[in-house]
Amino acid sequence: MRILFVVKQTGILRHFEEVILSLARRGHRVRVASPVDDPVSLSDTFGGVARISDTVCPSERSDQWGDVIGVLRSSRSYARYWNPLFKEAPKLRMRAFRKFAPELSADGITHLKAQCPKCHGTLRNEELSDIVRSIGQAQSSRLYRFAQLVEASVPSDPAIEAFLRRERPDLVVVTPLVNHQSFQPDYVKSAQVLNIPTVAPIFSWDNLTNKGLMHVIPDFILVWNEIQRREAIELHDVPADRIEITGAPRFDPFQRMVPTFNRYAFCEAKGFDPEKPILAYLGSSKFIAPDEIRFVKRWLETLRGCSDSNLSSASIILRPHPRQGKEWLAADWSRWKRVAVSVSDYQNADQELFNCLYHSAAAVEVNTSAAIEAALTGTPVFTVLDDEFRDGQVGTVHFHYLLEGNGGCIRVAGSLDSHVQQLVALLAGNPEATRDRTADFVARFVKGGLVSELPTQRMVRALEVAGGSWFERCFRRLRRRCRVSNVMH
């Protein structure tokens, strides 16, 4: 089977490395297509695998819809954030607004402002957004539906159709597909016109709530778990019979890892006392926590000032978000002893991250997917609800899925003082504090409740089923040839 992976950014491939390699080992030919401005380089990940190749693909429409499709899709995505589910999510709504604004403005500005004709006050961004939102839920739903109907009338793009005919895939896999505005829905649209099955695997825990809409629904959606299945139905209008739960393949390599250092060697490399407990702080993205270093310093000051000697003397590993590594390395941490910054450029199956979590008594975070990796190692995870990060925590939908009260693995504290009490109880060996909360969460959230088979295996099988049998693929190819012949005559 010939499988075409259409990716918006080459970095997304890391989430499907084992899936692509497994498909190649099973005899399928995998072709990875990426935009001209972000071409794939397969040498590092898939170098030497004969059945995996790469190409560049069109990333813009070639017809008259090309100038307006961004307005259509970004406006519909923005209207989606008027849904009552996102009432307390101003950060998500503002991001959608900033994606919408450049499509409306002639010079592509991302910040809008207007002057009130009566008081002459200036309204900016979110204030303007709230005025638009005040039209009401019923009217915004009508706008959403209007944009949805217009999208359905947008034809397949000729250039993308021509690209697919040249590539001759038996299956088109599009990821991430969910976006405020993107060229990827046009690949689903054109593939469906050409009778090529389409699949969208969801690559991250927050994609279905944070990043916009699918705009065009593929034949199959592969989700991590029951939560994402419900999101796909309720937030993206995906028919239930098109959804399959596979679990999250990206975590399979991480779950197979073992520590590469024993505790004494690990502590020696970090300058830690192996007899003292270790805490790992897991950094979040700039979008979630804009000034996280300031908070971390406040957190360190609180821990060091704690009256409990076990906690106040603990060693601390600071693990920044991969995109903030340089900033954290440049920060001054010399005020606190036994603090080390651990940075790695590798974002998938990171051995350094595994080692840090394996040797830590607990992990602390604001809102990051690294909390899932912590759960995979059985490390207790904690968070502090801080006013500074309210919009990046309770103001996002996906944050709530990982909280202990919702069946997740993260223990929540409403203040730093309460957080300290939780850590003291954990380090003291309090039975309730040390009770494992990760196993059930991993089975349900990461493995999709299907523990008898790895997510990679389930996704590979789902893609093979989506592509159809040999006879079905041959029949579809014949139909496409007949269609091209009829068009030419």
C-alpha positions in Angstrom: 0.0 0.0 0.0 1.2 3.5 -0.8 0.6 5.9 2.1 1.0 9.6 1.8 1.6 11.5 5.1 0.8 15.2 4.7 2.3 17.2 7.5 2.0 20.9 8.3 5.3 21.0 10.1 8.1 18.5 10.0 8.4 18.5 13.8 5.1 16.6 14.0 6.7 13.5 12.5 8.3 12.8 15.8 4.9 11.8 17.2 4.6 9.1 14.6 8.1 7.8 14.1 7.4 4.2 15.3 4.1 4.1 13.3 5.9 5.1 10.1 8.7 2.7 10.7 6.3 -0.2 11.5 4.3 0.5 8.3 7.6 0.3 6.3 8.6 -2.9 8.0 5.2 -4.4 7.0 5.9 -3.7 3.4 4.0 -0.4 2.8 5.6 2.5 1.0 5.3 5.7 3.1 5.8 9.1 1.4 6.1 12.1 3.7 4.9 15.4 2.1 5.6 18.8 3.7 5.3 22.4 2.5 8.1 23.9 0.4 9.1 26.3 3.2 9.5 23.4 5.7 10.8 20.5 3.8 11.3 17.1 5.5 14.7 15.7 6.1 14.5 12.0 6.6 18.2 11.4 7.1 18.1 11.5 10.9 15.0 9.5 11.7 14.3 7.3 8.7 17.6 7.4 6.9 18.4 4.1 5.1 14.8 2.8 5.1 14.1 2.2 1.5 10.3 2.2 1.8 10.2 5.7 3.3 10.7 8.8 1.1 9.9 12.5 1.2 8.6 15.2 -1.1 7.3 18.8 -1.0 3.7 19.6 -1.6 1.5 22.6 -2.4 0.6 24.6 0.7 -1.7 27.1 -0.9 -4.8 26.8 -3.1 -4.2 27.7 -6.8 -7.8 28.8 -7.6 -9.9 31.9 -6.8 -10.6 30.5 -3.3 -7.0 30.9 -2.4 -7.4 34.6 -1.4 -10.4 34.1 0.9 -10.1 30.6 2.3 -8.1 31.8 5.3 -10.8 34.3 6.2 -13.5 31.6 6.0 -11.6 29.1 8.1 -10.2 31.4 10.7 -13.6 33.1 11.2 -15.3 29.7 11.8 -12.5 28.7 14.2 -13.0 32.0 16.1 -16.7 31.5 16.2 -16.1 28.1 17.8 -14.6 29.8 20.8 -17.9 31.5 21.5 -19.1 28.0 22.6 -20.1 28.0 26.3 -17.4 25.4 26.9 -14.8 28.2 26.3 -16.5 30.9 28.4 -13.6 30.9 30.8 -10.9 30.5 28.2 -9.9 34.1 27.2 -6.4 33.0 26.2 -7.7 30.5 23.7 -10.3 32.9 22.3 -7.6 35.6 22.0 -5.3 33.3 20.1 -8.1 32.5 17.7 -8.9 36.2 17.3 -5.2 36.9 16.5 -5.3 34.2 13.8 -8.5 35.8 12.4 -7.3 39.4 12.5 -4.5 39.1 9.8 -6.9 37.5 7.4 -9.2 40.6 7.7 -6.5 43.3 7.6 -4.7 44.4 4.4 -1.3 44.4 6.0 -1.6 41.2 8.0 -1.5 42.8 11.5 -2.1 40.5 14.4 -3.3 43.2 16.8 -6.4 45.2 16.2 -7.6 48.4 17.8 -10.4 50.9 17.4 -11.5 54.2 18.9 -14.9 54.7 20.5 -16.6 57.6 18.6 -18.2 58.9 21.9 -15.6 58.6 24.6 -12.6 58.4 22.3 -11.2 55.5 24.3 -9.1 52.9 22.6 -10.3 49.3 22.4 -7.7 46.6 21.7 -7.8 42.9 20.9 -9.7 41.1 23.6 -11.9 44.1 24.3 -12.9 44.1 20.6 -13.3 40.3 20.8 -15.7 40.6 23.7 -17.8 43.2 21.8 -18.2 40.7 18.9 -18.9 37.9 21.3 -21.7 39.9 22.9 -23.9 39.2 19.9 -25.0 36.1 21.7 -24.7 32.3 21.5 -27.5 31.8 19.1 -26.2 34.3 16.6 -22.6 33.1 16.9 -23.9 29.5 16.2 -25.6 30.8 13.1 -22.3 32.4 11.9 -20.5 29.1 12.6 -23.0 27.1 10.7 -22.9 29.6 7.8 -19.1 29.2 7.5 -19.6 25.5 7.7 -22.0 25.5 4.8 -19.7 27.8 2.7 -16.8 25.4 3.4 -18.9 22.5 2.1 -19.4 24.4 -1.2 -15.6 25.1 -1.7 -14.5 22.8 -4.5 -11.4 20.6 -4.6 -8.3 22.5 -5.6 -6.9 21.6 -9.1 -3.3 21.9 -8.1 -3.7 19.6 -5.1 -5.7 17.1 -7.1 -2.9 17.1 -9.7 -0.3 16.5 -6.9 -2.3 13.5 -5.5 -2.7 12.0 -9.0 1.1 12.2 -9.5 1.7 10.6 -6.1 -1.0 7.9 -6.6 -1.5 7.1 -2.9 -3.8 4.4 -1.6 -4.3 6.3 1.6 -3.8 9.9 2.6 -2.9 10.6 6.3 -3.2 14.3 7.3 -1.8 15.7 10.5 -2.4 17.8 12.5 -5.4 18.8 10.3 -6.9 20.7 13.4 -5.9 24.4 12.9 -7.3 27.9 12.8 -6.5 28.1 9.1 -4.5 25.7 7.1 -3.9 24.1 3.7 -4.4 20.6 5.1 -8.3 20.5 4.8 -7.8 20.9 1.1 -5.9 17.6 0.9 -8.8 15.8 2.6 -11.2 17.5 0.2 -9.2 16.6 -2.9 -8.5 13.0 -1.8 -12.2 12.4 -1.2 -13.0 13.7 -4.7 -10.5 11.2 -6.0 -11.9 8.4 -3.9 -8.8 8.1 -1.8 -9.4 7.2 1.9 -8.3 9.9 4.4 -7.2 9.6 8.0 -6.4 12.2 10.6 -4.4 10.9 13.7 -4.6 13.3 16.6 -1.0 13.8 17.8 -1.4 15.7 21.1 -3.6 15.9 24.2 -4.7 19.5 23.5 -5.2 19.5 19.7 -9.0 19.1 19.7 -9.6 22.0 22.1 -6.7 24.4 21.7 -5.9 24.7 18.0 -9.0 25.4 16.0 -11.1 23.1 13.8 -10.7 20.3 11.2 -12.9 22.2 8.7 -13.2 19.2 6.5 -13.9 15.8 8.1 -11.8 12.9 6.9 -13.0 9.3 6.6 -11.4 8.2 9.8 -10.2 10.0 13.0 -7.7 8.2 15.3 -7.8 9.5 18.8 -6.0 8.7 22.1 -8.9 7.9 24.4 -12.6 8.3 25.2 -12.1 12.0 26.1 -10.8 12.8 22.6 -13.5 10.7 21.0 -16.1 12.9 22.8 -14.3 16.1 21.8 -14.2 15.1 18.2 -18.0 14.5 18.2 -19.1 17.5 20.3 -16.5 20.1 19.1 -15.8 19.1 15.5 -19.0 17.4 14.4 -17.3 14.2 13.6 -19.7 11.2 13.1 -19.1 8.6 15.9 -18.6 5.8 13.4 -15.6 7.5 11.9 -13.6 7.6 15.1 -11.3 4.9 16.5 -9.5 4.9 19.8 -5.8 3.8 19.4 -4.0 5.3 22.3 -1.0 7.6 21.9 1.8 5.9 19.9 4.3 8.7 20.6 4.7 7.4 24.2 5.5 3.8 23.3 9.3 4.3 23.1 9.3 6.3 26.4 7.5 3.5 28.2 10.2 1.0 27.1 13.1 3.1 28.6 15.2 2.1 31.5 17.5 4.5 33.5 21.0 4.8 32.0 22.5 5.9 35.4 22.0 4.5 38.9 21.1 7.0 41.5 24.7 7.7 42.7 26.0 8.3 39.2 23.0 10.5 38.3 23.4 12.6 41.5 27.2 12.9 41.0 26.6 14.2 37.5 24.2 16.8 38.8 26.1 17.7 41.9 23.4 16.3 44.2 23.6 14.4 47.5 22.2 10.9 46.7 20.8 10.6 50.2 18.5 13.7 49.6 15.2 13.6 47.8 15.0 15.0 44.3 12.2 17.1 42.8 11.7 17.8 39.1 10.1 21.0 37.9 8.7 20.6 34.4 8.5 23.8 32.4 5.5 24.8 30.2 5.3 26.7 26.9 5.4 30.5 26.7 1.8 30.4 25.7 0.7 28.7 28.9 3.2 30.4 31.3 4.7 33.6 29.8 7.0 34.5 32.7 7.6 31.1 34.3 11.1 31.7 35.5 9.8 34.4 37.9 7.3 31.9 39.3 10.0 29.1 39.6 12.2 31.4 41.6 9.3 32.2 43.9 8.6 28.4 44.2 12.3 27.7 45.0 12.3 30.4 47.7 9.2 28.9 49.3 10.7 25.4 49.3 14.0 26.6 50.8 12.2 28.5 53.5 10.1 25.5 54.5 10.5 24.3 58.1 10.6 20.7 57.0 14.3 19.8 56.6 13.5 17.0 54.2 11.9 19.3 51.7 14.0 22.4 52.3 17.2 20.4 51.6 15.8 18.5 48.5 17.7 18.7 45.2 15.9 20.4 42.4 16.0 19.6 38.7 14.6 22.4 36.5 13.5 20.9 33.2 12.4 23.8 30.9 10.1 23.4 27.9 12.2 22.5 24.9 11.7 25.9 23.3 12.8 27.8 26.4 16.0 25.9 27.1 18.4 28.8 26.3 16.4 31.3 28.4 16.5 29.0 31.5 20.2 28.3 31.1 20.9 32.0 30.9 18.9 32.7 34.1 20.7 33.2 37.4 20.0 30.3 39.8 23.1 30.7 41.9 21.1 31.9 44.9 19.9 28.4 45.6 22.1 25.4 46.1 21.4 21.9 44.7 19.6 23.3 41.7 20.4 22.0 38.2 19.0 22.9 34.8 18.5 19.9 32.5 18.0 20.8 28.8 17.6 18.5 25.8 16.7 19.3 22.2 15.1 15.9 21.7 11.3 16.1 22.3 10.3 12.5 21.8 11.4 9.5 23.9 13.9 11.7 25.7 16.3 9.6 27.8 17.5 12.6 29.8 13.9 13.4 30.8 13.3 9.8 31.7 16.4 9.7 33.9 15.3 12.9 35.7 11.8 11.6 36.3 12.9 8.1 37.3 15.2 9.5 40.1 12.7 12.2 41.3 10.4 11.8 44.2 7.9 14.1 42.6 7.4 16.3 39.5 5.9 19.8 39.7 4.4 21.7 36.7 2.0 24.5 35.6 0.4 22.8 32.5 2.6 20.7 30.3 2.4 17.4 28.5 5.6 16.4 30.3 3.2 15.6 33.2 2.1 12.6 31.1 5.7 11.4 30.8 6.0 11.7 34.6 2.9 9.5 35.0 4.5 6.9 32.7 7.4 6.6 35.1 5.1 6.4 38.1 6.3 9.7 39.4 3.7 11.7 41.5 2.8 15.0 39.8 1.8 18.2 41.5 0.6 21.6 40.3 -0.1 25.0 42.0 -3.1 27.1 40.8 -1.5 30.5 40.5 -3.3 33.7 39.5 -0.4 34.6 37.2 -1.2 31.5 35.1 -4.9 31.3 35.5 -5.7 31.6 31.8 -3.1 28.9 31.0 -4.4 26.5 33.6 -8.1 26.6 34.4 -8.6 28.7 31.3 -7.8 25.7 29.1 -10.0 22.7 28.7 -7.2 20.1 28.5 -5.7 21.1 31.8 -8.7 19.7 33.7 -8.4 16.2 32.1 -5.1 15.6 34.1 -6.4 16.7 37.5 -6.9 14.0 40.1 -10.5 15.0 40.8 -11.3 14.2 37.1 -9.5 10.9 37.1 -6.1 12.3 36.2 -2.7 12.0 37.8 -2.1 15.6 39.0 -2.6 16.7 42.6 -3.7 20.3 42.8 -2.9 22.9 45.4 -4.6 26.3 45.6 -1.6 28.0 47.0 2.2 27.6 47.5 1.6 26.9 51.2 -0.8 24.1 50.4 1.6 22.8 47.8 4.4 22.6 50.4 2.2 20.6 52.7 1.5 18.1 49.9 5.2 17.7 49.2 6.0 17.4 52.9 3.4 14.6 53.3 4.8 12.8 50.2 8.4 12.9 51.4 7.3 11.8 54.9 5.8 8.6 53.4 2.2 9.4 54.3 0.1 6.5 52.9 -2.5 8.7 51.2 0.2 11.0 49.8 2.2 8.1 48.4 -0.8 6.2 46.9 -0.2 5.6 43.2 -2.4 7.7 41.0 -0.7 7.1 37.7 -1.4 3.5 36.6 -5.2 3.9 36.0 -4.6 7.2 34.3 -2.0 5.8 32.0 -4.2 2.9 31.1 -7.2 5.1 30.3 -5.7 8.3 28.9 -2.5 7.2 27.2 -3.4 3.6 26.2 -7.1 4.4 25.5 -8.2 1.7 27.9 -6.9 -1.0 25.5 -3.9 -2.4 27.4 -3.6 -5.7 25.5 -2.0 -4.0 22.5 0.5 -1.1 22.1 -0.9 2.1 20.6 1.6 1.9 17.7 0.3 -1.5 16.8 -3.3 -0.3 17.0 -2.7 2.7 14.8 -0.8 0.7 12.2 -3.7 -1.8 12.1 -6.2 1.1 11.8 -4.3 2.6 8.9 -4.2 -0.7 7.1 -7.9 -1.2 7.6 -8.6 2.4 6.3 -6.5 1.7 3.2 -8.7 -1.3 2.4 -7.9 -4.7 0.9 -5.7 -5.2 -2.2 -8.9 -5.7 -4.3 -10.4 -2.5 -2.9 -7.3 -0.5 -3.6 -7.1 -1.8 -7.2 -10.7 -1.0 -7.8 -10.2 2.6 -6.6 -7.2 3.0 -8.8 -9.2 1.8 -11.8 -12.0 4.3 -11.0 -9.5 7.1 -10.8 -8.0 6.2 -14.2 -11.5 6.0 -15.7 -12.3 9.4 -14.2 -9.1 11.0 -15.7 -9.8 9.4 -19.0 -13.4 10.8 -19.1 -12.1 14.3 -18.2 -9.5 14.2 -21.0 -12.2 13.2 -23.5 
